[in-house]
Amino acid sequence: MNHVTLINPFEVPAGKEDEFMERWKQAGEYFRQREGFVSTRLHQSLDPEAAYRFINVGVWESPEHFRQATSTPEFQELLRGFPFSSHPALYRLISE
């Protein structure tokens, strides 16, 4: 399989972790219902001063599936008012 990996670091200020988690769970529920979604895992930095305190690592069947999932009006509504900066990018595995 030629899955792609989404790596999405988030900037979450101290004290906003609960709000971030609630929003991330809502997005996760949305993505789990989309065609081509494989999995997602959320990582939290052990360093409270890290620039990116949370990093989502997701797997999709293809870049097209990810683009379709993120281009719907429903997803755009989820993003509306999302107070946390993120930097999503898709990657392919080139070495193990």
mmCIF file as gemmi writes it, N, C-alpha and C atoms, coordinates in Angstrom:
data_model
loop_
_atom_site.group_PDB
_atom_site.id
_atom_site.type_symbol
_atom_site.label_atom_id
_atom_site.label_alt_id
_atom_site.label_comp_id
_atom_site.label_asym_id
_atom_site.label_entity_id
_atom_site.label_seq_id
_atom_site.pdbx_PDB_ins_code
_atom_site.Cartn_x
_atom_site.Cartn_y
_atom_site.Cartn_z
_atom_site.occupancy
_atom_site.B_iso_or_equiv
_atom_site.pdbx_formal_charge
_atom_site.auth_seq_id
_atom_site.auth_asym_id
_atom_site.pdbx_PDB_model_num
ATOM 1 N N . MET Axp A 1 ? 0.835 -1.187 0 1 0 ? 1 A 1
ATOM 2 C CA . MET Axp A 1 ? 0 0 0 1 0 ? 1 A 1
ATOM 3 C C . MET Axp A 1 ? 0.877 1.248 0 1 0 ? 1 A 1
ATOM 4 N N . ASN Axp A 2 ? 0.406 2.258 -0.657 1 0 ? 2 A 1
ATOM 5 C CA . ASN Axp A 2 ? 1.139 3.513 -0.742 1 0 ? 2 A 1
ATOM 6 C C . ASN Axp A 2 ? 0.444 4.597 0.056 1 0 ? 2 A 1
ATOM 7 N N . HIS Axp A 3 ? 0.226 4.339 1.31 1 0 ? 3 A 1
ATOM 8 C CA . HIS Axp A 3 ? -0.423 5.339 2.162 1 0 ? 3 A 1
ATOM 9 C C . HIS Axp A 3 ? 0.442 6.582 2.276 1 0 ? 3 A 1
ATOM 10 N N . VAL Axp A 4 ? -0.19 7.684 2.659 1 0 ? 4 A 1
ATOM 11 C CA . VAL Axp A 4 ? 0.538 8.915 2.956 1 0 ? 4 A 1
ATOM 12 C C . VAL Axp A 4 ? 0.335 9.242 4.43 1 0 ? 4 A 1
ATOM 13 N N . THR Axp A 5 ? 1.32 9.921 4.983 1 0 ? 5 A 1
ATOM 14 C CA . THR Axp A 5 ? 1.268 10.286 6.395 1 0 ? 5 A 1
ATOM 15 C C . THR Axp A 5 ? 1.083 11.788 6.524 1 0 ? 5 A 1
ATOM 16 N N . LEU Axp A 6 ? 0.086 12.163 7.298 1 0 ? 6 A 1
ATOM 17 C CA . LEU Axp A 6 ? -0.137 13.56 7.643 1 0 ? 6 A 1
ATOM 18 C C . LEU Axp A 6 ? 0.607 13.836 8.939 1 0 ? 6 A 1
ATOM 19 N N . ILE Axp A 7 ? 1.465 14.835 8.934 1 0 ? 7 A 1
ATOM 20 C CA . ILE Axp A 7 ? 2.11 15.298 10.161 1 0 ? 7 A 1
ATOM 21 C C . ILE Axp A 7 ? 1.668 16.736 10.355 1 0 ? 7 A 1
ATOM 22 N N . ASN Axp A 8 ? 0.996 16.974 11.49 1 0 ? 8 A 1
ATOM 23 C CA . ASN Axp A 8 ? 0.39 18.281 11.727 1 0 ? 8 A 1
ATOM 24 C C . ASN Axp A 8 ? 0.715 18.761 13.137 1 0 ? 8 A 1
ATOM 25 N N . PRO Axp A 9 ? 1.742 19.605 13.288 1 0 ? 9 A 1
ATOM 26 C CA . PRO Axp A 9 ? 2.056 20.17 14.599 1 0 ? 9 A 1
ATOM 27 C C . PRO Axp A 9 ? 1.136 21.348 14.928 1 0 ? 9 A 1
ATOM 28 N N . PHE Axp A 10 ? 0.768 21.447 16.197 1 0 ? 10 A 1
ATOM 29 C CA . PHE Axp A 10 ? -0.132 22.5 16.661 1 0 ? 10 A 1
ATOM 30 C C . PHE Axp A 10 ? 0.548 23.363 17.724 1 0 ? 10 A 1
ATOM 31 N N . GLU Axp A 11 ? 0.299 24.659 17.649 1 0 ? 11 A 1
ATOM 32 C CA . GLU Axp A 11 ? 0.75 25.602 18.666 1 0 ? 11 A 1
ATOM 33 C C . GLU Axp A 11 ? -0.412 25.8 19.638 1 0 ? 11 A 1
ATOM 34 N N . VAL Axp A 12 ? -0.23 25.296 20.856 1 0 ? 12 A 1
ATOM 35 C CA . VAL Axp A 12 ? -1.292 25.361 21.858 1 0 ? 12 A 1
ATOM 36 C C . VAL Axp A 12 ? -0.73 26.028 23.117 1 0 ? 12 A 1
ATOM 37 N N . PRO Axp A 13 ? -1.206 27.215 23.473 1 0 ? 13 A 1
ATOM 38 C CA . PRO Axp A 13 ? -0.711 27.899 24.664 1 0 ? 13 A 1
ATOM 39 C C . PRO Axp A 13 ? -1.044 27.134 25.94 1 0 ? 13 A 1
ATOM 40 N N . ALA Axp A 14 ? -0.195 27.278 26.937 1 0 ? 14 A 1
ATOM 41 C CA . ALA Axp A 14 ? -0.453 26.674 28.246 1 0 ? 14 A 1
ATOM 42 C C . ALA Axp A 14 ? -1.826 27.128 28.751 1 0 ? 14 A 1
ATOM 43 N N . GLY Axp A 15 ? -2.554 26.201 29.324 1 0 ? 15 A 1
ATOM 44 C CA . GLY Axp A 15 ? -3.879 26.504 29.836 1 0 ? 15 A 1
ATOM 45 C C . GLY Axp A 15 ? -4.995 26.277 28.83 1 0 ? 15 A 1
ATOM 46 N N . LYS Axp A 16 ? -4.638 26.013 27.576 1 0 ? 16 A 1
ATOM 47 C CA . LYS Axp A 16 ? -5.638 25.811 26.515 1 0 ? 16 A 1
ATOM 48 C C . LYS Axp A 16 ? -5.71 24.345 26.073 1 0 ? 16 A 1
ATOM 49 N N . GLU Axp A 17 ? -5.085 23.448 26.832 1 0 ? 17 A 1
ATOM 50 C CA . GLU Axp A 17 ? -5.029 22.047 26.441 1 0 ? 17 A 1
ATOM 51 C C . GLU Axp A 17 ? -6.41 21.405 26.341 1 0 ? 17 A 1
ATOM 52 N N . ASP Axp A 18 ? -7.281 21.673 27.297 1 0 ? 18 A 1
ATOM 53 C CA . ASP Axp A 18 ? -8.615 21.068 27.29 1 0 ? 18 A 1
ATOM 54 C C . ASP Axp A 18 ? -9.428 21.53 26.073 1 0 ? 18 A 1
ATOM 55 N N . GLU Axp A 19 ? -9.349 22.823 25.77 1 0 ? 19 A 1
ATOM 56 C CA . GLU Axp A 19 ? -10.057 23.335 24.596 1 0 ? 19 A 1
ATOM 57 C C . GLU Axp A 19 ? -9.513 22.696 23.321 1 0 ? 19 A 1
ATOM 58 N N . PHE Axp A 20 ? -8.184 22.587 23.245 1 0 ? 20 A 1
ATOM 59 C CA . PHE Axp A 20 ? -7.586 21.953 22.074 1 0 ? 20 A 1
ATOM 60 C C . PHE Axp A 20 ? -8.055 20.51 21.934 1 0 ? 20 A 1
ATOM 61 N N . MET Axp A 21 ? -8.047 19.767 23.032 1 0 ? 21 A 1
ATOM 62 C CA . MET Axp A 21 ? -8.441 18.355 22.981 1 0 ? 21 A 1
ATOM 63 C C . MET Axp A 21 ? -9.887 18.199 22.518 1 0 ? 21 A 1
ATOM 64 N N . GLU Axp A 22 ? -10.758 19.062 22.97 1 0 ? 22 A 1
ATOM 65 C CA . GLU Axp A 22 ? -12.164 18.989 22.552 1 0 ? 22 A 1
ATOM 66 C C . GLU Axp A 22 ? -12.277 19.22 21.046 1 0 ? 22 A 1
ATOM 67 N N . ARG Axp A 23 ? -11.582 20.216 20.554 1 0 ? 23 A 1
ATOM 68 C CA . ARG Axp A 23 ? -11.616 20.52 19.112 1 0 ? 23 A 1
ATOM 69 C C . ARG Axp A 23 ? -10.983 19.393 18.302 1 0 ? 23 A 1
ATOM 70 N N . TRP Axp A 24 ? -9.881 18.841 18.809 1 0 ? 24 A 1
ATOM 71 C CA . TRP Axp A 24 ? -9.208 17.753 18.092 1 0 ? 24 A 1
ATOM 72 C C . TRP Axp A 24 ? -10.112 16.526 18.025 1 0 ? 24 A 1
ATOM 73 N N . LYS Axp A 25 ? -10.824 16.231 19.082 1 0 ? 25 A 1
ATOM 74 C CA . LYS Axp A 25 ? -11.747 15.088 19.086 1 0 ? 25 A 1
ATOM 75 C C . LYS Axp A 25 ? -12.866 15.293 18.064 1 0 ? 25 A 1
ATOM 76 N N . GLN Axp A 26 ? -13.372 16.508 17.961 1 0 ? 26 A 1
ATOM 77 C CA . GLN Axp A 26 ? -14.419 16.793 16.963 1 0 ? 26 A 1
ATOM 78 C C . GLN Axp A 26 ? -13.888 16.554 15.548 1 0 ? 26 A 1
ATOM 79 N N . ALA Axp A 27 ? -12.691 17.033 15.288 1 0 ? 27 A 1
ATOM 80 C CA . ALA Axp A 27 ? -12.098 16.829 13.964 1 0 ? 27 A 1
ATOM 81 C C . ALA Axp A 27 ? -11.847 15.342 13.716 1 0 ? 27 A 1
ATOM 82 N N . GLY Axp A 28 ? -11.382 14.624 14.73 1 0 ? 28 A 1
ATOM 83 C CA . GLY Axp A 28 ? -11.139 13.194 14.589 1 0 ? 28 A 1
ATOM 84 C C . GLY Axp A 28 ? -12.399 12.427 14.243 1 0 ? 28 A 1
ATOM 85 N N . GLU Axp A 29 ? -13.506 12.777 14.871 1 0 ? 29 A 1
ATOM 86 C CA . GLU Axp A 29 ? -14.789 12.128 14.56 1 0 ? 29 A 1
ATOM 87 C C . GLU Axp A 29 ? -15.168 12.374 13.106 1 0 ? 29 A 1
ATOM 88 N N . TYR Axp A 30 ? -14.953 13.595 12.649 1 0 ? 30 A 1
ATOM 89 C CA . TYR Axp A 30 ? -15.243 13.928 11.259 1 0 ? 30 A 1
ATOM 90 C C . TYR Axp A 30 ? -14.377 13.084 10.321 1 0 ? 30 A 1
ATOM 91 N N . PHE Axp A 31 ? -13.053 13.062 10.556 1 0 ? 31 A 1
ATOM 92 C CA . PHE Axp A 31 ? -12.146 12.349 9.662 1 0 ? 31 A 1
ATOM 93 C C . PHE Axp A 31 ? -12.417 10.853 9.639 1 0 ? 31 A 1
ATOM 94 N N . ARG Axp A 32 ? -12.758 10.26 10.762 1 0 ? 32 A 1
ATOM 95 C CA . ARG Axp A 32 ? -13.021 8.821 10.804 1 0 ? 32 A 1
ATOM 96 C C . ARG Axp A 32 ? -14.168 8.405 9.89 1 0 ? 32 A 1
ATOM 97 N N . GLN Axp A 33 ? -15.007 9.331 9.533 1 0 ? 33 A 1
ATOM 98 C CA . GLN Axp A 33 ? -16.143 9.048 8.657 1 0 ? 33 A 1
ATOM 99 C C . GLN Axp A 33 ? -15.822 9.258 7.176 1 0 ? 33 A 1
ATOM 100 N N . ARG Axp A 34 ? -14.627 9.734 6.868 1 0 ? 34 A 1
ATOM 101 C CA . ARG Axp A 34 ? -14.276 10.056 5.497 1 0 ? 34 A 1
ATOM 102 C C . ARG Axp A 34 ? -13.613 8.869 4.803 1 0 ? 34 A 1
ATOM 103 N N . GLU Axp A 35 ? -13.914 8.751 3.523 1 0 ? 35 A 1
ATOM 104 C CA . GLU Axp A 35 ? -13.295 7.716 2.704 1 0 ? 35 A 1
ATOM 105 C C . GLU Axp A 35 ? -11.788 7.949 2.631 1 0 ? 35 A 1
ATOM 106 N N . GLY Axp A 36 ? -11.017 6.886 2.764 1 0 ? 36 A 1
ATOM 107 C CA . GLY Axp A 36 ? -9.571 6.974 2.662 1 0 ? 36 A 1
ATOM 108 C C . GLY Axp A 36 ? -8.858 7.196 3.981 1 0 ? 36 A 1
ATOM 109 N N . PHE Axp A 37 ? -9.593 7.484 5.044 1 0 ? 37 A 1
ATOM 110 C CA . PHE Axp A 37 ? -8.984 7.645 6.366 1 0 ? 37 A 1
ATOM 111 C C . PHE Axp A 37 ? -8.526 6.285 6.87 1 0 ? 37 A 1
ATOM 112 N N . VAL Axp A 38 ? -7.302 6.228 7.408 1 0 ? 38 A 1
ATOM 113 C CA . VAL Axp A 38 ? -6.768 4.975 7.937 1 0 ? 38 A 1
ATOM 114 C C . VAL Axp A 38 ? -6.631 5.055 9.455 1 0 ? 38 A 1
ATOM 115 N N . SER Axp A 39 ? -5.92 6.082 9.952 1 0 ? 39 A 1
ATOM 116 C CA . SER Axp A 39 ? -5.711 6.187 11.4 1 0 ? 39 A 1
ATOM 117 C C . SER Axp A 39 ? -5.207 7.569 11.764 1 0 ? 39 A 1
ATOM 118 N N . THR Axp A 40 ? -5.229 7.832 13.073 1 0 ? 40 A 1
ATOM 119 C CA . THR Axp A 40 ? -4.665 9.07 13.6 1 0 ? 40 A 1
ATOM 120 C C . THR Axp A 40 ? -4.158 8.812 15.007 1 0 ? 40 A 1
ATOM 121 N N . ARG Axp A 41 ? -3.078 9.496 15.352 1 0 ? 41 A 1
ATOM 122 C CA . ARG Axp A 41 ? -2.509 9.414 16.7 1 0 ? 41 A 1
ATOM 123 C C . ARG Axp A 41 ? -2.036 10.804 17.09 1 0 ? 41 A 1
ATOM 124 N N . LEU Axp A 42 ? -2.361 11.212 18.302 1 0 ? 42 A 1
ATOM 125 C CA . LEU Axp A 42 ? -1.98 12.535 18.785 1 0 ? 42 A 1
ATOM 126 C C . LEU Axp A 42 ? -0.875 12.392 19.819 1 0 ? 42 A 1
ATOM 127 N N . HIS Axp A 43 ? 0.178 13.177 19.645 1 0 ? 43 A 1
ATOM 128 C CA . HIS Axp A 43 ? 1.327 13.159 20.551 1 0 ? 43 A 1
ATOM 129 C C . HIS Axp A 43 ? 1.41 14.498 21.277 1 0 ? 43 A 1
ATOM 130 N N . GLN Axp A 44 ? 1.797 14.451 22.558 1 0 ? 44 A 1
ATOM 131 C CA . GLN Axp A 44 ? 1.973 15.674 23.344 1 0 ? 44 A 1
ATOM 132 C C . GLN Axp A 44 ? 3.43 15.764 23.784 1 0 ? 44 A 1
ATOM 133 N N . SER Axp A 45 ? 3.999 16.937 23.631 1 0 ? 45 A 1
ATOM 134 C CA . SER Axp A 45 ? 5.386 17.166 24.031 1 0 ? 45 A 1
ATOM 135 C C . SER Axp A 45 ? 5.546 17.015 25.539 1 0 ? 45 A 1
ATOM 136 N N . LEU Axp A 46 ? 6.681 16.492 25.943 1 0 ? 46 A 1
ATOM 137 C CA . LEU Axp A 46 ? 7.021 16.424 27.366 1 0 ? 46 A 1
ATOM 138 C C . LEU Axp A 46 ? 7.551 17.763 27.862 1 0 ? 46 A 1
ATOM 139 N N . ASP Axp A 47 ? 7.889 18.642 26.924 1 0 ? 47 A 1
ATOM 140 C CA . ASP Axp A 47 ? 8.413 19.965 27.248 1 0 ? 47 A 1
ATOM 141 C C . ASP Axp A 47 ? 7.272 20.985 27.17 1 0 ? 47 A 1
ATOM 142 N N . PRO Axp A 48 ? 6.824 21.543 28.297 1 0 ? 48 A 1
ATOM 143 C CA . PRO Axp A 48 ? 5.714 22.498 28.261 1 0 ? 48 A 1
ATOM 144 C C . PRO Axp A 48 ? 6.059 23.789 27.522 1 0 ? 48 A 1
ATOM 145 N N . GLU Axp A 49 ? 7.33 24.023 27.233 1 0 ? 49 A 1
ATOM 146 C CA . GLU Axp A 49 ? 7.758 25.213 26.501 1 0 ? 49 A 1
ATOM 147 C C . GLU Axp A 49 ? 7.959 24.943 25.009 1 0 ? 49 A 1
ATOM 148 N N . ALA Axp A 50 ? 7.681 23.732 24.556 1 0 ? 50 A 1
ATOM 149 C CA . ALA Axp A 50 ? 7.872 23.391 23.141 1 0 ? 50 A 1
ATOM 150 C C . ALA Axp A 50 ? 6.983 24.27 22.263 1 0 ? 50 A 1
ATOM 151 N N . ALA Axp A 51 ? 7.502 24.652 21.114 1 0 ? 51 A 1
ATOM 152 C CA . ALA Axp A 51 ? 6.717 25.468 20.179 1 0 ? 51 A 1
ATOM 153 C C . ALA Axp A 51 ? 5.482 24.702 19.711 1 0 ? 51 A 1
ATOM 154 N N . TYR Axp A 52 ? 5.649 23.434 19.451 1 0 ? 52 A 1
ATOM 155 C CA . TYR Axp A 52 ? 4.544 22.584 19.015 1 0 ? 52 A 1
ATOM 156 C C . TYR Axp A 52 ? 4.27 21.578 20.12 1 0 ? 52 A 1
ATOM 157 N N . ARG Axp A 53 ? 3.281 21.869 20.931 1 0 ? 53 A 1
ATOM 158 C CA . ARG Axp A 53 ? 3.008 21.038 22.107 1 0 ? 53 A 1
ATOM 159 C C . ARG Axp A 53 ? 2.235 19.784 21.761 1 0 ? 53 A 1
ATOM 160 N N . PHE Axp A 54 ? 1.525 19.805 20.625 1 0 ? 54 A 1
ATOM 161 C CA . PHE Axp A 54 ? 0.776 18.634 20.163 1 0 ? 54 A 1
ATOM 162 C C . PHE Axp A 54 ? 1.11 18.385 18.699 1 0 ? 54 A 1
ATOM 163 N N . ILE Axp A 55 ? 1.271 17.116 18.346 1 0 ? 55 A 1
ATOM 164 C CA . ILE Axp A 55 ? 1.518 16.747 16.956 1 0 ? 55 A 1
ATOM 165 C C . ILE Axp A 55 ? 0.61 15.58 16.599 1 0 ? 55 A 1
ATOM 166 N N . ASN Axp A 56 ? -0.188 15.795 15.564 1 0 ? 56 A 1
ATOM 167 C CA . ASN Axp A 56 ? -1.059 14.752 15.051 1 0 ? 56 A 1
ATOM 168 C C . ASN Axp A 56 ? -0.334 14.033 13.925 1 0 ? 56 A 1
ATOM 169 N N . VAL Axp A 57 ? -0.335 12.702 13.99 1 0 ? 57 A 1
ATOM 170 C CA . VAL Axp A 57 ? 0.207 11.878 12.913 1 0 ? 57 A 1
ATOM 171 C C . VAL Axp A 57 ? -0.944 11.022 12.4 1 0 ? 57 A 1
ATOM 172 N N . GLY Axp A 58 ? -1.351 11.291 11.183 1 0 ? 58 A 1
ATOM 173 C CA . GLY Axp A 58 ? -2.465 10.566 10.583 1 0 ? 58 A 1
ATOM 174 C C . GLY Axp A 58 ? -2.015 9.807 9.358 1 0 ? 58 A 1
ATOM 175 N N . VAL Axp A 59 ? -2.776 8.806 8.996 1 0 ? 59 A 1
ATOM 176 C CA . VAL Axp A 59 ? -2.489 8.019 7.801 1 0 ? 59 A 1
ATOM 177 C C . VAL Axp A 59 ? -3.731 8.033 6.918 1 0 ? 59 A 1
ATOM 178 N N . TRP Axp A 60 ? -3.489 8.291 5.635 1 0 ? 60 A 1
ATOM 179 C CA . TRP Axp A 60 ? -4.549 8.325 4.624 1 0 ? 60 A 1
ATOM 180 C C . TRP Axp A 60 ? -4.165 7.414 3.469 1 0 ? 60 A 1
ATOM 181 N N . GLU Axp A 61 ? -5.169 6.907 2.778 1 0 ? 61 A 1
ATOM 182 C CA . GLU Axp A 61 ? -4.903 6.031 1.634 1 0 ? 61 A 1
ATOM 183 C C . GLU Axp A 61 ? -4.186 6.767 0.513 1 0 ? 61 A 1
ATOM 184 N N . SER Axp A 62 ? -4.475 8.064 0.353 1 0 ? 62 A 1
ATOM 185 C CA . SER Axp A 62 ? -3.846 8.836 -0.724 1 0 ? 62 A 1
ATOM 186 C C . SER Axp A 62 ? -3.952 10.323 -0.424 1 0 ? 62 A 1
ATOM 187 N N . PRO Axp A 63 ? -3.123 11.13 -1.096 1 0 ? 63 A 1
ATOM 188 C CA . PRO Axp A 63 ? -3.264 12.582 -0.944 1 0 ? 63 A 1
ATOM 189 C C . PRO Axp A 63 ? -4.648 13.071 -1.388 1 0 ? 63 A 1
ATOM 190 N N . GLU Axp A 64 ? -5.201 12.438 -2.405 1 0 ? 64 A 1
ATOM 191 C CA . GLU Axp A 64 ? -6.511 12.845 -2.904 1 0 ? 64 A 1
ATOM 192 C C . GLU Axp A 64 ? -7.599 12.64 -1.841 1 0 ? 64 A 1
ATOM 193 N N . HIS Axp A 65 ? -7.537 11.53 -1.112 1 0 ? 65 A 1
ATOM 194 C CA . HIS Axp A 65 ? -8.51 11.292 -0.05 1 0 ? 65 A 1
ATOM 195 C C . HIS Axp A 65 ? -8.422 12.38 1.018 1 0 ? 65 A 1
ATOM 196 N N . PHE Axp A 66 ? -7.202 12.744 1.401 1 0 ? 66 A 1
ATOM 197 C CA . PHE Axp A 66 ? -7.024 13.793 2.408 1 0 ? 66 A 1
ATOM 198 C C . PHE Axp A 66 ? -7.564 15.124 1.886 1 0 ? 66 A 1
ATOM 199 N N . ARG Axp A 67 ? -7.241 15.459 0.661 1 0 ? 67 A 1
ATOM 200 C CA . ARG Axp A 67 ? -7.707 16.726 0.084 1 0 ? 67 A 1
ATOM 201 C C . ARG Axp A 67 ? -9.232 16.768 -0.002 1 0 ? 67 A 1
ATOM 202 N N . GLN Axp A 68 ? -9.834 15.657 -0.384 1 0 ? 68 A 1
ATOM 203 C CA . GLN Axp A 68 ? -11.295 15.61 -0.44 1 0 ? 68 A 1
ATOM 204 C C . GLN Axp A 68 ? -11.901 15.83 0.937 1 0 ? 68 A 1
ATOM 205 N N . ALA Axp A 69 ? -11.328 15.192 1.946 1 0 ? 69 A 1
ATOM 206 C CA . ALA Axp A 69 ? -11.857 15.3 3.315 1 0 ? 69 A 1
ATOM 207 C C . ALA Axp A 69 ? -11.729 16.719 3.858 1 0 ? 69 A 1
ATOM 208 N N . THR Axp A 70 ? -10.689 17.424 3.459 1 0 ? 70 A 1
ATOM 209 C CA . THR Axp A 70 ? -10.462 18.769 4.002 1 0 ? 70 A 1
ATOM 210 C C . THR Axp A 70 ? -11.058 19.881 3.141 1 0 ? 70 A 1
ATOM 211 N N . SER Axp A 71 ? -11.708 19.517 2.046 1 0 ? 71 A 1
ATOM 212 C CA . SER Axp A 71 ? -12.276 20.555 1.178 1 0 ? 71 A 1
ATOM 213 C C . SER Axp A 71 ? -13.798 20.639 1.27 1 0 ? 71 A 1
ATOM 214 N N . THR Axp A 72 ? -14.399 19.918 2.2 1 0 ? 72 A 1
ATOM 215 C CA . THR Axp A 72 ? -15.857 19.945 2.324 1 0 ? 72 A 1
ATOM 216 C C . THR Axp A 72 ? -16.322 21.154 3.143 1 0 ? 72 A 1
ATOM 217 N N . PRO Axp A 73 ? -17.541 21.605 2.913 1 0 ? 73 A 1
ATOM 218 C CA . PRO Axp A 73 ? -18.094 22.684 3.749 1 0 ? 73 A 1
ATOM 219 C C . PRO Axp A 73 ? -18.148 22.284 5.231 1 0 ? 73 A 1
ATOM 220 N N . GLU Axp A 74 ? -18.406 21.02 5.499 1 0 ? 74 A 1
ATOM 221 C CA . GLU Axp A 74 ? -18.457 20.544 6.886 1 0 ? 74 A 1
ATOM 222 C C . GLU Axp A 74 ? -17.104 20.727 7.579 1 0 ? 74 A 1
ATOM 223 N N . PHE Axp A 75 ? -16.022 20.406 6.882 1 0 ? 75 A 1
ATOM 224 C CA . PHE Axp A 75 ? -14.696 20.591 7.475 1 0 ? 75 A 1
ATOM 225 C C . PHE Axp A 75 ? -14.379 22.073 7.638 1 0 ? 75 A 1
ATOM 226 N N . GLN Axp A 76 ? -14.735 22.869 6.657 1 0 ? 76 A 1
ATOM 227 C CA . GLN Axp A 76 ? -14.494 24.311 6.759 1 0 ? 76 A 1
ATOM 228 C C . GLN Axp A 76 ? -15.217 24.9 7.965 1 0 ? 76 A 1
ATOM 229 N N . GLU Axp A 77 ? -16.395 24.373 8.272 1 0 ? 77 A 1
ATOM 230 C CA . GLU Axp A 77 ? -17.142 24.817 9.454 1 0 ? 77 A 1
ATOM 231 C C . GLU Axp A 77 ? -16.394 24.436 10.741 1 0 ? 77 A 1
ATOM 232 N N . LEU Axp A 78 ? -15.789 23.243 10.751 1 0 ? 78 A 1
ATOM 233 C CA . LEU Axp A 78 ? -14.994 22.834 11.915 1 0 ? 78 A 1
ATOM 234 C C . LEU Axp A 78 ? -13.808 23.774 12.131 1 0 ? 78 A 1
ATOM 235 N N . LEU Axp A 79 ? -13.221 24.249 11.039 1 0 ? 79 A 1
ATOM 236 C CA . LEU Axp A 79 ? -12.06 25.14 11.133 1 0 ? 79 A 1
ATOM 237 C C . LEU Axp A 79 ? -12.427 26.555 11.563 1 0 ? 79 A 1
ATOM 238 N N . ARG Axp A 80 ? -13.654 26.935 11.292 1 0 ? 80 A 1
ATOM 239 C CA . ARG Axp A 80 ? -14.081 28.308 11.602 1 0 ? 80 A 1
ATOM 240 C C . ARG Axp A 80 ? -13.894 28.572 13.1 1 0 ? 80 A 1
ATOM 241 N N . GLY Axp A 81 ? -13.144 29.561 13.41 1 0 ? 81 A 1
ATOM 242 C CA . GLY Axp A 81 ? -12.917 29.914 14.804 1 0 ? 81 A 1
ATOM 243 C C . GLY Axp A 81 ? -11.922 29.022 15.525 1 0 ? 81 A 1
ATOM 244 N N . PHE Axp A 82 ? -11.238 28.13 14.797 1 0 ? 82 A 1
ATOM 245 C CA . PHE Axp A 82 ? -10.238 27.264 15.431 1 0 ? 82 A 1
ATOM 246 C C . PHE Axp A 82 ? -9.076 28.14 15.89 1 0 ? 82 A 1
ATOM 247 N N . PRO Axp A 83 ? -8.857 28.248 17.205 1 0 ? 83 A 1
ATOM 248 C CA . PRO Axp A 83 ? -7.914 29.241 17.71 1 0 ? 83 A 1
ATOM 249 C C . PRO Axp A 83 ? -6.454 28.794 17.769 1 0 ? 83 A 1
ATOM 250 N N . PHE Axp A 84 ? -6.133 27.648 17.195 1 0 ? 84 A 1
ATOM 251 C CA . PHE Axp A 84 ? -4.777 27.119 17.317 1 0 ? 84 A 1
ATOM 252 C C . PHE Axp A 84 ? -4.117 27.04 15.946 1 0 ? 84 A 1
ATOM 253 N N . SER Axp A 85 ? -2.893 27.55 15.862 1 0 ? 85 A 1
ATOM 254 C CA . SER Axp A 85 ? -2.151 27.474 14.605 1 0 ? 85 A 1
ATOM 255 C C . SER Axp A 85 ? -1.681 26.046 14.38 1 0 ? 85 A 1
ATOM 256 N N . SER Axp A 86 ? -1.779 25.627 13.124 1 0 ? 86 A 1
ATOM 257 C CA . SER Axp A 86 ? -1.291 24.298 12.77 1 0 ? 86 A 1
ATOM 258 C C . SER Axp A 86 ? -0.533 24.385 11.457 1 0 ? 86 A 1
ATOM 259 N N . HIS Axp A 87 ? 0.244 23.346 11.189 1 0 ? 87 A 1
ATOM 260 C CA . HIS Axp A 87 ? 1.113 23.343 10.019 1 0 ? 87 A 1
ATOM 261 C C . HIS Axp A 87 ? 1.078 21.965 9.358 1 0 ? 87 A 1
ATOM 262 N N . PRO Axp A 88 ? -0.073 21.59 8.764 1 0 ? 88 A 1
ATOM 263 C CA . PRO Axp A 88 ? -0.209 20.249 8.203 1 0 ? 88 A 1
ATOM 264 C C . PRO Axp A 88 ? 0.572 20.069 6.906 1 0 ? 88 A 1
ATOM 265 N N . ALA Axp A 89 ? 1.116 18.874 6.739 1 0 ? 89 A 1
ATOM 266 C CA . ALA Axp A 89 ? 1.784 18.508 5.488 1 0 ? 89 A 1
ATOM 267 C C . ALA Axp A 89 ? 1.698 16.989 5.336 1 0 ? 89 A 1
ATOM 268 N N . LEU Axp A 90 ? 1.633 16.546 4.074 1 0 ? 90 A 1
ATOM 269 C CA . LEU Axp A 90 ? 1.593 15.124 3.789 1 0 ? 90 A 1
ATOM 270 C C . LEU Axp A 90 ? 3.005 14.644 3.444 1 0 ? 90 A 1
ATOM 271 N N . TYR Axp A 91 ? 3.325 13.441 3.891 1 0 ? 91 A 1
ATOM 272 C CA . TYR Axp A 91 ? 4.644 12.856 3.672 1 0 ? 91 A 1
ATOM 273 C C . TYR Axp A 91 ? 4.491 11.443 3.142 1 0 ? 91 A 1
ATOM 274 N N . ARG Axp A 92 ? 5.524 10.988 2.442 1 0 ? 92 A 1
ATOM 275 C CA . ARG Axp A 92 ? 5.586 9.599 2.008 1 0 ? 92 A 1
ATOM 276 C C . ARG Axp A 92 ? 6.809 8.974 2.648 1 0 ? 92 A 1
ATOM 277 N N . LEU Axp A 93 ? 6.711 7.704 2.974 1 0 ? 93 A 1
ATOM 278 C CA . LEU Axp A 93 ? 7.822 6.965 3.578 1 0 ? 93 A 1
ATOM 279 C C . LEU Axp A 93 ? 8.867 6.686 2.522 1 0 ? 93 A 1
ATOM 280 N N . ILE Axp A 94 ? 10.134 6.993 2.813 1 0 ? 94 A 1
ATOM 281 C CA . ILE Axp A 94 ? 11.192 6.72 1.846 1 0 ? 94 A 1
ATOM 282 C C . ILE Axp A 94 ? 12.256 5.786 2.395 1 0 ? 94 A 1
ATOM 283 N N . SER Axp A 95 ? 12.234 5.515 3.72 1 0 ? 95 A 1
ATOM 284 C CA . SER Axp A 95 ? 13.239 4.625 4.292 1 0 ? 95 A 1
ATOM 285 C C . SER Axp A 95 ? 12.772 4.128 5.647 1 0 ? 95 A 1
ATOM 286 N N . GLU Axp A 96 ? 13.11 2.885 5.961 1 0 ? 96 A 1
ATOM 287 C CA . GLU Axp A 96 ? 12.82 2.319 7.282 1 0 ? 96 A 1
ATOM 288 C C . GLU Axp A 96 ? 14.095 1.741 7.859 1 0 ? 96 A 1
